[in-house]
Amino acid sequence: MLKVQTGQIVEFYSNSCLVLANGNNFKCKIQGRINLVVGDFVEIEPLVGADYFEALVKKRLDRSSVLYKSKENVKKPIASNISHIGILVTKSPKTSLEFIDKWIAISINASIEPFIIFNKIDALEENAFSKEQSIYKNIGIKTFEISAKLLTNLNCLEKFLAKKTTIFVGNSGSGKSTLTSAMTGKEILSRDLSNNQGVHTTSVSTLYNTGEMQLIDSPGVRDINLDHLTPNKIIFGFSEIYRFSSKCEFPNCNHINDRGCAVIEAVKNGEIEESRYNNFIVLSQRK
């Protein structure tokens, strides 16, 4: 029997996966009904007599973080062991502040650090994102301004992503595939643009090892919602609101019209950004 090896899933299909172990890519079958996603660390057993690197996944190791997709309150993991989520924001197509706040809430509840990437600055006037930068820098969210198309400021982003495992999220047209291509050196097209003629597409969940950084590209991040998060969890994604909520007169304050609400008072005093408060209420009630 060949020695069991430890590796990481770098591509995941419906009933098989590609595992990188000791510098080799193993095409793996999955033993039993192990719940696996791209990014998982696993134990594999190479198959005896195989013509090339083939193995069987025997065990999944503990995850440091898990990103879930939910539908009708059913959670489905789509990627694991992610340290950072990069939220792509553009003026055209316009990214709503609700989209940003939703992903901040998802990230924090998954024990993943969110940061914001303002993309397509080549088509904008200087300081076009100043308002958005001010909102999120004030709550401790790191931001970058780039042009993925022209490779502007990508060196700063690369330095930040060193020794991290990151997944990019963004609306259609935000430049997610363009940025991933620029960072990995792989030609990656969105599903809408793919002609299925040999280029990398986002139809398969893939982890790219690029220099010192890891990037995960997954179709599963499309249309993620907050079904699996209760309002008591969503508020953790709004740290400033959570902080003031402890000062409310009533412990079960709805932060809308209850007497003695410290959150509403903080909004009136400008200590909480109004857009953040509004999005918290919208996302908390969208169940």
C-alpha positions as CSV (number, residue, x, y, z in Angstrom):
1,M,0.0,0.0,0.0
2,L,1.3,3.4,-1.0
3,K,1.8,6.0,1.8
4,V,-1.1,8.3,2.5
5,Q,-0.3,11.9,1.6
6,T,-1.8,15.3,2.6
7,G,-2.7,17.8,-0.1
8,Q,-5.2,20.5,-1.0
9,I,-8.1,20.4,-3.5
10,V,-7.2,22.8,-6.3
11,E,-10.1,21.8,-8.7
12,F,-13.4,20.4,-7.7
13,Y,-15.9,18.7,-9.9
14,S,-19.3,17.1,-9.1
15,N,-17.9,13.7,-8.0
16,S,-14.1,14.0,-8.3
17,C,-11.3,16.5,-7.7
18,L,-7.7,17.5,-8.4
19,V,-5.5,17.5,-5.4
20,L,-2.0,19.1,-5.1
21,A,0.2,17.0,-2.9
22,N,4.0,17.1,-2.6
23,G,4.3,19.1,-5.8
24,N,2.1,16.7,-7.9
25,N,-1.5,16.9,-9.1
26,F,-3.5,13.8,-8.3
27,K,-6.8,13.1,-10.1
28,C,-8.9,11.8,-7.2
29,K,-12.0,9.8,-6.6
30,I,-13.8,10.4,-3.3
31,Q,-14.3,7.7,-0.8
32,G,-17.8,7.5,0.7
33,R,-19.8,10.7,1.1
34,I,-17.2,13.2,2.3
35,N,-18.4,16.8,1.9
36,L,-15.6,18.5,-0.1
37,V,-15.0,21.8,-1.8
38,V,-12.1,23.6,-3.4
39,G,-9.6,24.7,-0.8
40,D,-10.1,21.7,1.4
41,F,-7.0,20.0,2.9
42,V,-7.4,16.2,2.5
43,E,-5.6,12.9,3.0
44,I,-5.2,10.9,-0.1
45,E,-4.1,7.4,-0.9
46,P,-2.3,7.0,-4.3
47,L,-3.8,4.1,-6.3
48,V,-1.6,1.1,-6.9
49,G,-0.9,0.4,-10.6
50,A,-2.2,3.7,-11.9
51,D,-0.6,4.9,-15.2
52,Y,-0.3,8.4,-13.8
53,F,-1.1,10.3,-10.6
54,E,-4.4,8.9,-9.4
55,A,-5.6,8.7,-5.8
56,L,-8.5,8.2,-3.5
57,V,-9.6,11.0,-1.0
58,K,-9.8,9.2,2.4
59,K,-10.4,12.1,4.8
60,R,-11.0,15.8,4.9
61,L,-9.0,17.8,7.5
62,D,-10.3,20.6,9.6
63,R,-11.3,23.8,7.9
64,S,-10.1,27.3,9.1
65,S,-13.1,28.9,7.3
66,V,-16.0,28.0,5.1
67,L,-17.9,30.1,2.6
68,Y,-21.5,29.0,2.3
69,K,-24.2,29.4,-0.4
70,S,-27.7,29.2,0.9
71,K,-31.1,28.6,-0.6
72,E,-34.3,28.2,1.3
73,N,-32.3,28.0,4.6
74,V,-30.2,25.1,3.3
75,K,-26.5,25.7,3.5
76,K,-24.1,24.4,0.9
77,P,-20.3,25.0,1.2
78,I,-18.6,26.3,-1.9
79,A,-15.0,27.0,-0.8
80,S,-12.9,26.6,2.3
81,N,-9.7,27.8,4.1
82,I,-10.1,31.3,2.7
83,S,-8.4,34.1,4.6
84,H,-9.7,37.1,2.6
85,I,-12.6,38.2,0.3
86,G,-12.0,40.9,-2.2
87,I,-15.2,42.8,-3.0
88,L,-15.0,44.4,-6.5
89,V,-16.8,47.7,-6.8
90,T,-17.4,49.7,-10.0
91,K,-19.2,52.8,-11.2
92,S,-20.3,51.1,-14.4
93,P,-22.1,48.8,-13.9
94,K,-22.8,50.5,-10.6
95,T,-22.2,48.5,-7.5
96,S,-24.7,49.2,-4.7
97,L,-23.6,49.8,-1.2
98,E,-26.1,47.1,-0.2
99,F,-24.0,44.6,-2.2
100,I,-20.8,45.7,-0.4
101,D,-22.4,45.5,3.0
102,K,-23.9,42.1,2.3
103,W,-20.5,40.7,1.5
104,I,-18.9,42.3,4.5
105,A,-21.6,40.6,6.7
106,I,-21.0,37.2,4.9
107,S,-17.2,37.5,5.3
108,I,-17.2,38.4,8.9
109,N,-19.7,35.6,9.8
110,A,-17.4,33.1,7.9
111,S,-14.3,34.3,9.9
112,I,-12.9,35.8,6.6
113,E,-11.4,39.3,6.3
114,P,-13.2,41.5,3.7
115,F,-11.5,44.2,1.7
116,I,-12.7,46.4,-1.2
117,I,-11.3,46.7,-4.7
118,F,-12.4,49.8,-6.6
119,N,-12.0,48.8,-10.2
120,K,-12.0,50.5,-13.6
121,I,-10.4,53.7,-12.3
122,D,-9.0,54.3,-15.8
123,A,-12.5,55.3,-17.0
124,L,-13.1,57.7,-14.1
125,E,-12.1,61.1,-12.8
126,E,-9.7,61.2,-9.9
127,N,-11.2,60.5,-6.5
128,A,-14.4,59.1,-8.0
129,F,-14.7,56.6,-5.1
130,S,-13.9,59.1,-2.3
131,K,-17.3,58.8,-0.7
132,E,-17.3,55.0,-0.7
133,Q,-13.7,55.0,0.6
134,S,-14.6,57.3,3.5
135,I,-17.5,55.1,4.5
136,Y,-15.5,51.9,4.7
137,K,-12.2,53.2,5.9
138,N,-14.0,54.6,8.8
139,I,-15.1,51.1,9.9
140,G,-11.6,49.6,9.3
141,I,-12.1,48.0,5.9
142,K,-9.0,48.1,3.7
143,T,-9.5,49.5,0.2
144,F,-7.6,49.5,-3.1
145,E,-8.1,51.5,-6.3
146,I,-7.1,49.6,-9.5
147,S,-7.6,49.1,-13.2
148,A,-7.5,45.4,-13.9
149,K,-7.7,46.1,-17.6
150,L,-4.6,48.4,-17.6
151,L,-2.9,46.6,-14.6
152,T,-2.9,49.9,-12.7
153,N,-1.9,49.5,-9.0
154,L,-1.9,45.7,-9.2
155,N,1.5,45.6,-7.5
156,C,0.0,47.0,-4.3
157,L,-2.7,44.5,-4.4
158,E,-0.3,41.6,-5.0
159,K,1.8,42.7,-2.0
160,F,-1.3,42.7,0.2
161,L,-2.4,39.2,-1.1
162,A,1.0,37.6,-0.4
163,K,0.7,34.5,1.8
164,K,-3.1,34.8,1.8
165,T,-5.9,32.7,0.2
166,T,-8.4,35.1,-1.5
167,I,-11.6,34.9,-3.4
168,F,-12.9,37.8,-5.5
169,V,-16.6,38.6,-5.6
170,G,-18.5,41.1,-7.7
171,N,-21.5,41.8,-9.9
172,S,-21.5,40.8,-13.5
173,G,-19.3,43.2,-15.4
174,S,-17.2,44.2,-12.4
175,G,-14.0,42.8,-13.8
176,K,-13.6,39.7,-11.6
177,S,-12.4,37.5,-14.4
178,T,-10.2,40.2,-15.8
179,L,-8.6,40.7,-12.4
180,T,-8.2,37.0,-11.8
181,S,-6.5,36.6,-15.2
182,A,-4.2,39.5,-14.5
183,M,-3.2,38.1,-11.1
184,T,-2.7,34.5,-12.2
185,G,-1.5,34.8,-15.8
186,K,-4.3,32.5,-16.9
187,E,-6.8,33.4,-19.5
188,I,-10.1,33.2,-17.6
189,L,-13.4,34.2,-19.1
190,S,-16.7,34.5,-17.3
191,R,-19.3,31.9,-18.1
192,D,-21.2,34.4,-20.3
193,L,-18.1,35.1,-22.5
194,S,-16.7,31.6,-22.6
195,N,-16.8,29.9,-26.0
196,N,-15.6,26.5,-24.5
197,Q,-12.6,26.4,-26.8
198,G,-9.9,25.5,-24.4
199,V,-9.7,28.7,-22.3
200,H,-10.1,28.6,-18.5
201,T,-13.6,29.4,-17.4
202,T,-15.4,29.9,-14.1
203,S,-17.5,26.8,-14.7
204,V,-15.2,24.8,-12.4
205,S,-14.1,25.8,-8.9
206,T,-10.3,26.3,-9.1
207,L,-7.6,27.3,-6.6
208,Y,-4.6,29.0,-8.3
209,N,-1.2,29.0,-6.6
210,T,0.5,32.1,-8.0
211,G,3.8,33.0,-6.4
212,E,3.2,33.5,-2.7
213,M,-0.6,34.0,-3.0
214,Q,-3.6,31.7,-3.6
215,L,-6.6,32.8,-5.5
216,I,-9.9,30.8,-5.6
217,D,-12.2,31.3,-8.6
218,S,-15.6,29.7,-8.1
219,P,-18.9,29.9,-9.9
220,G,-20.6,29.2,-6.6
221,V,-20.2,32.8,-5.4
222,R,-22.8,34.1,-7.8
223,D,-26.1,35.2,-6.2
224,I,-25.1,34.3,-2.7
225,N,-27.7,35.5,-0.2
226,L,-28.0,35.6,3.6
227,D,-30.7,33.0,4.1
228,H,-28.5,31.0,6.5
229,L,-27.8,34.1,8.7
230,T,-30.2,35.3,11.4
231,P,-30.5,39.1,12.2
232,N,-28.4,38.3,15.4
233,K,-25.6,37.1,13.1
234,I,-26.0,39.7,10.4
235,I,-25.4,42.5,12.9
236,F,-21.8,41.1,13.4
237,G,-21.1,42.4,9.9
238,F,-22.0,45.9,11.0
239,S,-19.5,46.3,13.8
240,E,-20.4,50.0,14.5
241,I,-24.1,49.1,14.8
242,Y,-23.3,46.1,17.0
243,R,-21.2,48.3,19.3
244,F,-24.0,50.8,19.8
245,S,-26.7,48.1,20.2
246,S,-25.2,47.2,23.5
247,K,-26.2,50.6,24.8
248,C,-29.9,50.3,23.8
249,E,-32.5,50.6,26.6
250,F,-34.0,47.2,25.8
251,P,-32.0,44.1,25.0
252,N,-34.4,43.0,22.2
253,C,-34.5,46.4,20.6
254,N,-35.5,46.3,16.9
255,H,-33.3,49.4,16.1
256,I,-36.2,50.8,14.1
257,N,-38.8,52.4,16.3
258,D,-38.1,51.1,19.8
259,R,-37.7,53.7,22.6
260,G,-34.2,54.2,23.9
261,C,-32.5,52.9,20.8
262,A,-28.8,53.9,20.9
263,V,-28.3,52.8,17.3
264,I,-30.9,55.3,16.0
265,E,-29.4,58.0,18.1
266,A,-25.9,57.3,16.7
267,V,-27.3,57.5,13.2
268,K,-28.8,60.9,14.0
269,N,-25.5,62.1,15.5
270,G,-23.5,60.9,12.4
271,E,-21.7,58.2,14.4
272,I,-23.2,55.6,12.1
273,E,-23.3,56.1,8.4
274,E,-26.9,56.3,7.3
275,S,-26.4,53.9,4.3
276,R,-24.9,51.3,6.6
277,Y,-27.8,51.5,8.9
278,N,-30.4,51.3,6.1
279,N,-28.6,48.3,4.6
280,F,-28.5,46.6,8.0
281,I,-32.3,47.0,8.3
282,V,-32.9,45.8,4.8
283,L,-30.7,42.7,5.0
284,S,-31.9,41.8,8.5
285,Q,-35.5,41.8,7.3
286,R,-34.9,40.0,4.1
287,K,-35.7,36.5,5.3
